[in-house]
Amino acid sequence: MLKNTRLRRTAAAALIGTMTAVALALGAAAPANADDVSAQGWPTGCTAQVQTWGGVASCSSHNGGSYQAVATCKDSNGNTFIVNGTWRQTGWSRAFCPGSSQAVSANVWTSPTP
């Protein structure tokens, strides 16, 4: 009797595993909804440039995401700090160094969300 119970449990576990795999496969094959407006991906074709007043960044394609300029600024005491520009999907994002500080580097941060 013990062997028969063990066999039933093994068969039931195999059946549940197979049913789960089929359900996951069917769910993955479902077509995309036409009303789906979620972000499609990360921006591509991005460049960043150092300006004396800060940094600028742009991307050639936002792909549903967004980007922002990031500049590392240095003040007259030698202190460095990071400033961020506005998040954009088109055009230039500008990160301004405050006061008399000047930019020493520029970069672009990207996000897959708008």
All heavy atoms as an XYZ file, in Angstrom:
813
protein
N       0.811     -1.191      0.000
C       0.000      0.000      0.000
C       0.859      1.262      0.000
O       0.534      2.221     -0.664
C      -0.913     -0.033      1.228
C      -1.927      1.061      1.230
S      -3.163      0.696      0.002
C      -4.341      1.885      0.383
N       1.995      1.247      0.739
C       2.885      2.401      0.805
C       3.464      2.715     -0.562
O       3.555      3.863     -0.963
C       4.006      2.138      1.817
C       5.009      3.249      2.015
C       4.308      4.498      2.548
C       6.099      2.823      2.972
N       3.833      1.687     -1.311
C       4.400      1.879     -2.637
C       3.365      2.510     -3.570
O       3.681      3.389     -4.369
C       4.871      0.536     -3.185
C       5.659      0.636     -4.441
C       6.210     -0.706     -4.837
C       7.093     -0.581     -6.043
N       7.646     -1.840     -6.455
N       2.115      2.110     -3.484
C       1.041      2.636     -4.317
C       0.804      4.121     -4.019
O       0.589      4.915     -4.925
C      -0.225      1.805     -4.087
C      -1.280      2.080     -5.141
O      -0.997      2.694     -6.154
N      -2.480      1.604     -4.893
N       0.861      4.544     -2.747
C       0.671      5.946     -2.363
C       1.815      6.797     -2.904
O       1.595      7.895     -3.421
C       0.598      6.070     -0.835
O      -0.449      5.239     -0.354
C       0.338      7.493     -0.412
N       3.014      6.289     -2.793
C       4.179      7.013     -3.304
C       4.074      7.186     -4.820
O       4.387      8.229     -5.371
C       5.459      6.276     -2.935
C       6.696      7.086     -3.251
C       7.979      6.415     -2.849
N       7.918      5.872     -1.502
C       8.613      4.829     -1.090
N       9.420      4.203     -1.916
N       8.517      4.394      0.137
N       3.612      6.175     -5.525
C       3.442      6.229     -6.971
C       2.386      7.271     -7.340
O       2.566      8.043     -8.281
C       3.045      4.848     -7.502
C       2.875      4.725     -9.010
C       4.179      5.066     -9.713
C       2.437      3.328     -9.374
N       1.304      7.328     -6.596
C       0.258      8.318     -6.851
C       0.783      9.739     -6.650
O       0.489     10.641     -7.428
C      -0.940      8.070     -5.931
C      -1.782      6.924     -6.335
C      -2.981      6.815     -5.444
N      -3.658      5.540     -5.662
C      -4.491      5.004     -4.814
N      -4.752      5.615     -3.673
N      -5.072      3.856     -5.078
N       1.555      9.951     -5.591
C       2.111     11.291     -5.325
C       3.061     11.708     -6.441
O       3.056     12.837     -6.887
C       2.840     11.308     -3.988
C       1.941     11.310     -2.817
C       2.723     11.408     -1.545
N       1.849     11.283     -0.396
C       2.241     11.008      0.818
N       3.532     10.840      1.068
N       1.390     10.919      1.805
N       3.892     10.786     -6.907
C       4.833     11.085     -7.983
C       4.083     11.415     -9.268
O       4.415     12.372     -9.975
C       5.783      9.901     -8.215
O       6.431      9.579     -6.985
C       6.813     10.211     -9.276
N       3.041     10.637     -9.570
C       2.248     10.879    -10.776
C       1.521     12.220    -10.682
O       1.452     12.980    -11.648
C       1.256      9.742    -10.992
N       0.984     12.544     -9.507
C       0.279     13.820     -9.320
C       1.244     14.996     -9.454
O       0.928     16.005    -10.090
C      -0.401     13.846     -7.956
N       2.444     14.877     -8.907
C       3.436     15.950     -9.017
C       3.853     16.150    -10.472
O       4.006     17.274    -10.941
C       4.651     15.632     -8.152
N       4.024     15.065    -11.216
C       4.388     15.163    -12.632
C       3.269     15.827    -13.428
O       3.518     16.664    -14.303
C       4.698     13.782    -13.190
N       2.028     15.476    -13.132
C       0.893     16.064    -13.831
C       0.785     17.558    -13.541
O       0.579     18.360    -14.454
C      -0.397     15.344    -13.431
C      -1.674     15.864    -14.091
C      -1.586     15.707    -15.599
C      -2.887     15.136    -13.550
N       0.953     17.940    -12.306
C       0.903     19.365    -11.936
C       2.029     20.126    -12.616
O       1.836     21.223    -13.148
C       0.945     19.530    -10.403
C      -0.364     19.025     -9.791
C       1.192     20.989    -10.023
C      -0.363     18.951     -8.297
N       3.226     19.555    -12.646
C       4.355     20.203    -13.318
C       4.091     20.389    -14.805
O       4.382     21.442    -15.380
N       3.534     19.372    -15.451
C       3.225     19.467    -16.882
C       2.152     20.513    -17.132
O       2.252     21.315    -18.065
C       2.761     18.095    -17.417
O       3.775     17.139    -17.166
C       2.461     18.155    -18.900
N       1.102     20.538    -16.304
C       0.025     21.521    -16.467
C       0.555     22.942    -16.273
O       0.177     23.861    -17.003
C      -1.117     21.209    -15.487
C      -1.864     19.941    -15.839
S      -3.074     19.435    -14.584
C      -4.123     20.849    -14.500
N       1.446     23.135    -15.337
C       2.038     24.449    -15.099
C       2.868     24.886    -16.302
O       2.788     26.028    -16.750
C       2.910     24.427    -13.824
O       2.103     24.018    -12.726
C       3.507     25.793    -13.553
N       3.660     23.971    -16.847
C       4.479     24.295    -18.019
C       3.615     24.673    -19.206
O       3.911     25.622    -19.937
C       5.381     23.111    -18.369
N       2.512     23.953    -19.419
C       1.603     24.266    -20.530
C       0.955     25.630    -20.316
O       0.869     26.437    -21.240
C       0.531     23.157    -20.685
C      -0.567     23.583    -21.637
C       1.172     21.871    -21.163
N       0.519     25.916    -19.107
C      -0.105     27.206    -18.819
C       0.874     28.349    -19.043
O       0.516     29.386    -19.609
C      -0.627     27.233    -17.382
N       2.126     28.187    -18.630
C       3.131     29.228    -18.841
C       3.427     29.409    -20.322
O       3.582     30.531    -20.806
C       4.410     28.891    -18.083
C       4.333     29.015    -16.561
C       5.614     28.499    -15.920
C       4.064     30.441    -16.150
N       3.486     28.323    -21.068
C       3.755     28.423    -22.507
C       2.612     29.126    -23.230
O       2.838     29.952    -24.111
C       3.973     27.027    -23.087
N       1.378     28.819    -22.860
C       0.240     29.489    -23.488
C       0.200     30.967    -23.129
O      -0.104     31.810    -23.962
C      -1.067     28.816    -23.066
C      -1.303     27.425    -23.645
C      -2.566     26.824    -23.054
C      -1.381     27.481    -25.157
N       0.525     31.294    -21.898
C       0.547     32.700    -21.481
C       1.626     33.474    -22.193
O       1.439     34.635    -22.567
N       2.784     32.880    -22.425
C       3.881     33.560    -23.100
C       3.581     33.779    -24.566
O       4.105     34.690    -25.193
C       5.169     32.751    -22.944
N       2.719     32.942    -25.160
C       2.414     33.052    -26.581
C       1.261     34.006    -26.858
O       0.896     34.206    -28.000
C       2.092     31.670    -27.129
N       0.681     34.583    -25.826
C      -0.453     35.494    -26.027
C      -0.013     36.732    -26.782
O       1.057     37.276    -26.539
C      -1.046     35.881    -24.674
N      -0.820     37.193    -27.740
C      -0.446     38.388    -28.508
C      -0.508     39.641    -27.652
O      -1.233     39.698    -26.660
C      -1.495     38.425    -29.624
C      -2.666     37.686    -29.067
C      -2.094     36.634    -28.158
N       0.248     40.648    -28.049
C       0.249     41.914    -27.321
C      -1.081     42.628    -27.528
O      -1.667     42.570    -28.601
C       1.398     42.793    -27.808
N      -1.527     43.299    -26.516
C      -2.757     44.062    -26.577
C      -2.502     45.374    -27.314
O      -1.506     46.045    -27.084
C      -3.240     44.323    -25.146
C      -4.571     45.031    -25.104
O      -5.075     45.500    -26.118
N      -5.143     45.103    -23.923
N      -3.387     45.778    -28.190
C      -3.218     47.024    -28.950
C      -3.256     48.242    -28.043
O      -2.734     49.300    -28.401
C      -4.296     47.127    -30.016
N      -3.846     48.118    -26.869
C      -3.926     49.251    -25.940
C      -2.689     49.373    -25.064
O      -2.596     50.279    -24.253
C      -5.157     49.114    -25.033
C      -6.458     49.203    -25.816
O      -6.441     49.862    -26.880
O      -7.454     48.616    -25.374
N      -1.734     48.459    -25.202
C      -0.528     48.465    -24.376
C       0.387     49.609    -24.810
O       0.878     49.628    -25.926
C       0.204     47.139    -24.497
C       1.382     47.018    -23.555
O       1.501     47.867    -22.647
O       2.175     46.084    -23.722
N       0.607     50.581    -23.910
C       1.460     51.727    -24.226
C       2.659     51.774    -23.281
O       3.208     52.824    -23.022
C       0.673     53.059    -24.160
C      -0.351     53.117    -25.256
C       0.026     53.227    -22.790
N       3.068     50.618    -22.788
C       4.197     50.585    -21.865
C       5.495     50.901    -22.604
O       5.578     50.818    -23.822
C       4.290     49.218    -21.189
O       4.479     48.220    -22.160
N       6.514     51.267    -21.841
C       7.817     51.603    -22.414
C       8.382     50.398    -23.159
O       8.234     49.268    -22.738
C       8.772     52.037    -21.323
N       9.030     50.662    -24.269
C       9.545     49.583    -25.090
C      11.010     49.294    -24.826
O      11.469     48.200    -25.083
C       9.364     49.939    -26.560
C       7.908     50.086    -26.930
C       7.733     50.572    -28.344
O       8.695     50.721    -29.080
N       6.515     50.841    -28.722
N      11.768     50.258    -24.361
C      13.176     49.975    -24.158
C      13.974     51.184    -23.751
O      13.438     52.240    -23.458
N      15.287     51.006    -23.734
C      16.218     52.048    -23.334
C      16.531     52.955    -24.515
O      16.562     52.508    -25.659
C      17.502     51.408    -22.837
C      17.322     50.583    -21.605
C      16.880     49.298    -21.536
C      17.567     50.985    -20.262
N      16.851     48.871    -20.230
C      17.270     49.890    -19.426
C      18.020     52.165    -19.689
C      17.400     49.942    -18.055
C      18.155     52.205    -18.310
C      17.847     51.117    -17.508
N      16.821     54.227    -24.261
C      17.256     55.121    -25.336
C      18.559     54.631    -25.967
O      19.385     54.003    -25.313
C      17.470     56.456    -24.618
C      16.606     56.381    -23.413
C      16.631     54.934    -22.996
N      18.730     54.921    -27.251
C      19.934     54.525    -27.975
C      20.500     55.730    -28.722
O      19.818     56.734    -28.913
C      19.638     53.404    -28.983
O      18.585     53.828    -29.863
C      19.228     52.119    -28.287
N      21.741     55.606    -29.148
C      22.395     56.678    -29.892
C      22.657     57.901    -29.027
O      22.531     59.028    -29.481
N      23.047     57.689    -27.781
C      23.205     58.791    -26.821
C      24.626     59.365    -26.849
O      25.598     58.625    -27.006
C      22.883     58.309    -25.411
S      21.211     57.657    -25.257
N      24.705     60.681    -26.680
C      25.991     61.374    -26.578
C      25.922     62.397    -25.457
O      24.848     62.901    -25.129
C      26.356     62.107    -27.888
O      25.350     63.094    -28.152
C      26.455     61.147    -29.052
N      27.058     62.693    -24.869
C      27.161     63.717    -23.821
C      28.371     64.588    -24.130
O      29.384     64.093    -24.634
C      27.299     63.070    -22.447
N      28.250     65.879    -23.820
C      29.333     66.821    -24.081
C      29.541     67.724    -22.875
O      28.586     68.150    -22.238
C      29.011     67.691    -25.295
C      28.793     66.921    -26.561
C      28.246     67.815    -27.676
O      28.080     69.011    -27.506
N      27.957     67.216    -28.814
N      30.811     68.021    -22.589
C      31.154     68.947    -21.519
C      31.106     70.372    -22.076
O      31.635     70.647    -23.148
C      32.564     68.658    -20.958
C      32.965     69.690    -19.914
C      32.620     67.262    -20.372
N      30.446     71.249    -21.353
C      30.462     72.682    -21.622
C      31.097     73.337    -20.387
O      31.111     72.738    -19.320
C      29.033     73.215    -21.823
C      28.236     72.475    -22.874
C      28.777     72.698    -24.271
O      29.233     73.780    -24.616
N      28.741     71.658    -25.089
N      31.592     74.540    -20.479
C      32.187     75.166    -19.290
C      31.143     75.354    -18.196
O      31.454     75.244    -17.014
C      32.815     76.535    -19.645
O      31.829     77.351    -20.254
C      34.008     76.359    -20.557
N      29.913     75.598    -18.561
C      28.834     75.855    -17.600
C      28.151     74.578    -17.097
O      27.298     74.613    -16.218
C      27.792     76.782    -18.209
C      27.368     76.384    -19.597
C      27.860     76.870    -20.768
C      26.402     75.400    -19.945
N      27.247     76.255    -21.837
C      26.347     75.343    -21.358
C      25.577     74.551    -19.221
C      25.504     74.485    -22.052
C      24.737     73.690    -19.905
C      24.708     73.669    -21.313
N      28.465     73.399    -17.691
C      27.825     72.141    -17.298
C      27.965     71.092    -18.367
O      28.971     71.038    -19.072
N      26.959     70.271    -18.520
C      26.984     69.210    -19.519
C      25.671     69.117    -20.252
O      24.621     69.491    -19.725
N      25.719     68.615    -21.476
C      24.513     68.398    -22.272
C      24.518     66.957    -22.765
O      25.566     66.338    -22.919
C      24.428     69.366    -23.481
C      24.274     70.797    -23.007
C      25.634     69.230    -24.386
N      23.321     66.430    -22.999
C      23.188     65.064    -23.497
C      21.952     64.964    -24.375
O      20.963     65.678    -24.160
C      23.076     64.080    -22.341
N      22.027     64.089    -25.361
C      20.862     63.787    -26.187
C      20.993     62.358    -26.698
O      22.081     61.778    -26.698
C      20.735     64.755    -27.363
O      21.769     64.539    -28.290
N      19.876     61.796    -27.125
C      19.845     60.457    -27.698
C      19.084     60.528    -29.013
O      18.108     61.264    -29.132
C      19.159     59.472    -26.755
S      20.011     59.238    -25.170
N      19.514     59.762    -29.996
C      18.868     59.812    -31.303
C      17.508     59.117    -31.306
O      16.641     59.459    -32.091
C      19.773     59.202    -32.365
O      20.070     57.858    -32.054
N      17.301     58.143    -30.410
C      16.017     57.449    -30.322
C      15.710     57.131    -28.869
O      16.518     56.517    -28.181
C      16.055     56.161    -31.139
O      14.831     55.479    -31.041
N      14.532     57.542    -28.399
C      14.196     57.286    -26.990
C      13.644     55.883    -26.778
O      13.679     55.371    -25.662
C      13.241     58.350    -26.437
C      11.897     58.380    -27.087
N      10.922     57.492    -26.779
C      11.381     59.216    -28.017
C       9.831     57.760    -27.482
N      10.089     58.807    -28.259
N      13.111     55.224    -27.827
C      12.596     53.847    -27.732
C      11.581     53.666    -26.607
O      11.453     52.586    -26.042
C      13.741     52.845    -27.553
C      14.679     52.820    -28.730
O      14.249     52.887    -29.869
N      15.968     52.760    -28.457
N      10.878     54.711    -26.233
C       9.894     54.636    -25.160
C      10.464     55.011    -23.806
O       9.723     55.153    -22.849
N      11.774     55.178    -23.688
C      12.402     55.536    -22.418
C      12.729     57.020    -22.369
O      12.172     57.816    -23.122
N      13.625     57.401    -21.488
C      14.024     58.805    -21.359
C      15.495     58.867    -20.946
O      16.099     57.873    -20.579
C      13.145     59.529    -20.348
O      13.145     58.864    -19.101
N      16.060     60.082    -21.008
C      17.473     60.291    -20.694
C      17.658     61.643    -20.022
O      16.796     62.525    -20.117
C      18.337     60.207    -21.964
C      17.908     61.156    -23.053
C      18.422     62.445    -23.130
C      16.975     60.775    -24.007
C      18.025     63.319    -24.118
C      16.567     61.639    -25.002
C      17.095     62.911    -25.056
O      16.688     63.783    -26.042
N      18.784     61.802    -19.330
C      19.116     63.075    -18.703
C      20.626     63.284    -18.717
O      21.402     62.334    -18.642
C      18.564     63.180    -17.283
C      19.381     62.525    -16.226
C      18.877     62.735    -14.805
O      19.160     61.900    -13.979
N      18.159     63.772    -14.505
N      21.006     64.556    -18.826
C      22.425     64.914    -18.753
C      22.864     64.880    -17.299
O      22.095     65.206    -16.387
C      22.644     66.314    -19.323
N      24.115     64.488    -17.090
C      24.718     64.476    -15.763
C      26.101     65.101    -15.905
O      26.867     64.714    -16.772
C      24.853     63.040    -15.222
C      25.485     63.037    -13.849
C      23.510     62.349    -15.192
N      26.384     66.088    -15.057
C      27.691     66.745    -15.117
C      28.380     66.657    -13.765
O      27.727     66.759    -12.719
C      27.537     68.208    -15.522
N      29.682     66.458    -13.796
C      30.495     66.554    -12.589
C      31.123     67.940    -12.606
O      31.813     68.305    -13.559
C      31.586     65.463    -12.564
O      30.961     64.191    -12.640
C      32.422     65.558    -11.296
N      30.851     68.702    -11.558
C      31.319     70.086    -11.477
C      32.413     70.204    -10.418
O      32.444     69.438     -9.449
C      30.166     71.010    -11.115
S      28.743     70.884    -12.217
N      33.284     71.201    -10.600
C      34.367     71.447     -9.649
C      34.365     72.931     -9.298
O      34.368     73.788    -10.183
C      35.704     71.046    -10.271
C      36.863     71.045     -9.314
C      38.092     70.464    -10.020
C      39.178     70.155     -9.023
N      40.331     69.531     -9.679
N      34.362     73.219     -7.981
C      34.372     74.620     -7.568
C      35.808     75.109     -7.335
O      36.767     74.347     -7.482
C      33.491     74.848     -6.337
C      33.969     74.107     -5.094
O      35.149     73.679     -5.036
O      33.168     73.974     -4.147
N      35.954     76.376     -6.962
C      37.288     76.976     -6.802
C      38.072     76.367     -5.640
O      39.297     76.486     -5.587
C      37.157     78.493     -6.611
O      36.347     78.774     -5.478
N      37.415     75.691     -4.703
C      38.091     75.019     -3.587
C      38.530     73.603     -3.942
O      39.096     72.905     -3.104
C      37.175     74.971     -2.360
C      36.869     76.348     -1.824
O      37.691     77.258     -1.932
N      35.674     76.518     -1.269
N      38.223     73.148     -5.160
C      38.595     71.802     -5.574
C      37.554     70.746     -5.248
O      37.783     69.561     -5.483
N      36.417     71.152     -4.688
C      35.347     70.201     -4.375
C      34.609     69.818     -5.648
O      34.312     70.676     -6.483
C      34.357     70.814     -3.383
C      35.013     71.178     -2.077
O      35.831     70.429     -1.554
N      34.668     72.342     -1.539
N      34.300     68.542     -5.799
C      33.530     68.090     -6.947
C      32.157     67.614     -6.497
O      31.987     67.112     -5.378
C      34.235     66.945     -7.701
O      34.430     65.865     -6.809
C      35.561     67.404     -8.274
N      31.178     67.767     -7.369
C      29.811     67.335     -7.089
C      29.100     67.088     -8.405
O      29.540     67.538     -9.461
C      29.067     68.356     -6.223
C      29.171     69.765     -6.722
C      28.212     70.300     -7.565
C      30.257     70.562     -6.361
C      28.332     71.590     -8.031
C      30.368     71.859     -6.820
C      29.409     72.379     -7.661
N      28.003     66.354     -8.329
C      27.251     65.964     -9.521
C      25.944     66.747     -9.580
O      25.264     66.910     -8.565
C      26.969     64.450     -9.507
C      28.284     63.687     -9.615
C      26.019     64.048    -10.618
C      28.155     62.195     -9.481
N      25.612     67.212    -10.793
C      24.325     67.864    -11.031
C      23.616     67.132    -12.172
O      24.266     66.588    -13.065
C      24.474     69.369    -11.364
C      24.995     70.138    -10.168
C      25.365     69.577    -12.569
N      22.309     67.110    -12.097
C      21.504     66.406    -13.093
C      20.670     67.385    -13.896
O      20.150     68.359    -13.355
C      20.552     65.412    -12.421
C      21.281     64.369    -11.623
O      22.410     64.018    -11.929
N      20.646     63.862    -10.588
N      20.486     67.075    -15.175
C      19.589     67.842    -16.030
C      18.187     67.274    -15.948
O      17.906     66.364    -15.172
N      17.300     67.792    -16.774
C      15.926     67.309    -16.802
C      15.838     66.027    -17.622
O      16.611     65.810    -18.555
C      14.989     68.361    -17.430
O      15.480     68.685    -18.730
C      14.929     69.612    -16.578
N      14.901     65.160    -17.264
C      14.648     63.946    -18.042
C      13.958     64.350    -19.330
O      13.030     65.162    -19.318
C      13.773     62.969    -17.263
C      14.520     62.273    -16.162
C      14.507     62.598    -14.843
C      15.389     61.152    -16.292
N      15.323     61.739    -14.140
C      15.874     60.843    -15.012
C      15.814     60.378    -17.358
C      16.752     59.790    -14.776
C      16.686     59.327    -17.133
C      17.139     59.036    -15.848
N      14.420     63.802    -20.457
C      13.885     64.157    -21.772
C      13.641     62.911    -22.601
O      14.230     61.863    -22.341
C      14.883     65.046    -22.543
C      15.355     66.316    -21.871
C      14.294     67.385    -21.849
N      13.776     67.654    -23.171
C      13.974     68.775    -23.844
N      14.667     69.744    -23.303
N      13.440     68.941    -25.039
N      12.815     63.063    -23.631
C      12.669     62.035    -24.654
C      13.126     62.568    -26.009
O      13.391     61.787    -26.915
C      11.219     61.547    -24.750
C      10.840     60.638    -23.592
C       9.520     59.940    -23.833
O       8.546     60.564    -24.223
N       9.494     58.650    -23.584
N      13.194     63.875    -26.138
C      13.693     64.506    -27.358
C      14.506     65.728    -26.978
O      14.342     66.288    -25.896
C      12.536     64.952    -28.286
O      11.718     65.892    -27.571
C      11.685     63.774    -28.739
N      15.369     66.148    -27.877
C      16.149     67.365    -27.652
C      17.287     67.177    -26.666
O      17.663     66.066    -26.317
N      17.836     68.299    -26.226
C      18.988     68.304    -25.321
C      18.551     68.406    -23.871
O      17.716     69.230    -23.526
C      19.901     69.491    -25.636
C      20.609     69.346    -26.945
C      20.229     69.895    -28.136
C      21.787     68.600    -27.200
N      21.111     69.529    -29.124
C      22.082     68.741    -28.574
C      22.638     67.839    -26.411
C      23.184     68.144    -29.178
C      23.728     67.236    -27.014
C      23.999     67.393    -28.370
N      19.147     67.584    -23.021
C      19.025     67.731    -21.580
C      20.259     68.500    -21.120
O      21.374     68.206    -21.555
C      18.968     66.356    -20.901
O      18.955     66.490    -19.496
N      20.067     69.497    -20.267
C      21.179     70.348    -19.813
C      21.324     70.268    -18.299
O      20.361     70.450    -17.569
C      20.928     71.788    -20.234
C      20.925     71.980    -21.732
C      20.436     73.384    -22.120
N      20.448     73.568    -23.555
C      19.455     73.223    -24.365
N      18.378     72.651    -23.876
N      19.554     73.440    -25.659
N      22.553     70.026    -17.854
C      22.871     70.003    -16.419
C      23.793     71.189    -16.144
O      24.916     71.227    -16.638
C      23.549     68.692    -16.041
N      23.319     72.161    -15.371
C      24.059     73.396    -15.124
C      24.855     73.327    -13.820
O      24.303     72.998    -12.770
C      23.096     74.586    -15.053
C      22.404     74.870    -16.349
C      21.138     74.375    -16.593
C      23.024     75.628    -17.333
C      20.492     74.634    -17.793
C      22.389     75.900    -18.529
C      21.120     75.403    -18.767
N      26.141     73.661    -13.894
C      26.965     73.775    -12.690
C      26.644     75.121    -12.021
O      26.616     76.150    -12.689
C      28.453     73.718    -13.048
S      28.987     72.112    -13.660
N      26.422     75.129    -10.710
C      26.034     76.376    -10.046
C      27.217     77.313     -9.785
O      28.373     76.877     -9.696
C      25.434     75.885     -8.728
C      26.109     74.596     -8.457
C      26.375     73.985     -9.803
N      26.895     78.577     -9.659
C      27.898     79.583     -9.297
C      29.047     79.644    -10.270
O      28.867     79.594    -11.483
N      30.262     79.734     -9.735
C      31.453     79.829    -10.579
C      32.098     78.468    -10.825
O      33.192     78.393    -11.376
C      32.465     80.776     -9.932
O      32.875     80.245     -8.679
N      31.427     77.393    -10.436
C      31.995     76.057    -10.673
C      31.962     75.740    -12.166
O      31.187     76.319    -12.923
C      31.223     74.995     -9.885
O      29.877     74.935    -10.294
N      32.826     74.826    -12.565
C      32.912     74.437    -13.972
C      32.815     72.929    -14.111
O      33.223     72.183    -13.216
C      34.229     74.927    -14.582
C      34.308     76.424    -14.698
C      35.518     76.861    -15.506
O      36.437     76.089    -15.734
N      35.501     78.104    -15.946
N      32.296     72.497    -15.243
C      32.148     71.063    -15.506
C      33.502     70.438    -15.831
O      34.302     71.019    -16.561
C      31.188     70.845    -16.654
N      33.745     69.260    -15.270
C      34.964     68.514    -15.581
C      34.645     67.244    -16.371
O      35.527     66.675    -16.998
C      35.771     68.172    -14.313
C      36.351     69.432    -13.699
C      34.948     67.410    -13.309
N      33.388     66.800    -16.325
C      32.970     65.665    -17.139
C      31.461     65.719    -17.333
O      30.737     66.382    -16.582
C      33.368     64.326    -16.493
O      32.644     64.110    -15.316
N      31.003     65.014    -18.353
C      29.566     64.936    -18.636
C      29.223     63.503    -19.031
O      30.052     62.791    -19.607
C      29.185     65.897    -19.755
N      28.012     63.107    -18.707
C      27.557     61.775    -19.038
C      26.052     61.833    -19.282
O      25.425     62.866    -19.074
C      27.882     60.803    -17.901
C      28.012     59.362    -18.388
O      27.524     59.005    -19.459
N      28.689     58.542    -17.601
N      25.490     60.715    -19.680
C      24.046     60.630    -19.883
C      23.540     59.411    -19.121
O      24.145     58.351    -19.153
C      23.676     60.555    -21.389
C      24.327     59.383    -22.073
C      22.185     60.530    -21.584
N      22.467     59.606    -18.368
C      21.796     58.511    -17.675
C      20.539     58.203    -18.458
O      19.848     59.104    -18.922
C      21.457     58.887    -16.244
C      22.625     58.922    -15.323
C      23.903     58.529    -15.593
C      22.643     59.396    -13.984
N      24.715     58.715    -14.496
C      23.955     59.257    -13.488
C      21.686     59.925    -13.149
C      24.323     59.618    -12.212
C      22.049     60.291    -11.860
C      23.351     60.127    -11.400
N      20.217     56.914    -18.604
C      19.040     56.496    -19.350
C      18.118     55.664    -18.484
O      18.542     55.081    -17.483
C      19.451     55.679    -20.601
O      20.185     54.532    -20.183
C      20.285     56.511    -21.555
N      16.857     55.643    -18.877
C      15.857     54.871    -18.160
C      14.863     54.283    -19.165
O      14.543     54.935    -20.161
C      15.103     55.780    -17.177
O      13.997     55.102    -16.616
N      14.354     53.063    -18.935
C      13.388     52.493    -19.862
C      11.971     53.045    -19.672
O      11.067     52.683    -20.393
C      13.432     51.002    -19.535
C      13.791     50.956    -18.101
C      14.725     52.122    -17.885
N      11.785     53.940    -18.718
C      10.471     54.532    -18.490
C      10.470     55.999    -18.915
O      11.502     56.662    -18.860
C      10.081     54.443    -17.000
O      11.069     55.109    -16.218
C       9.984     53.009    -16.553
N       9.330     56.503    -19.334
C       9.246     57.908    -19.775
C       9.447     58.890    -18.630
O       9.314     58.597    -17.504
C       7.869     58.049    -20.357
C       7.208     56.737    -20.291
C       8.093     55.795    -19.553
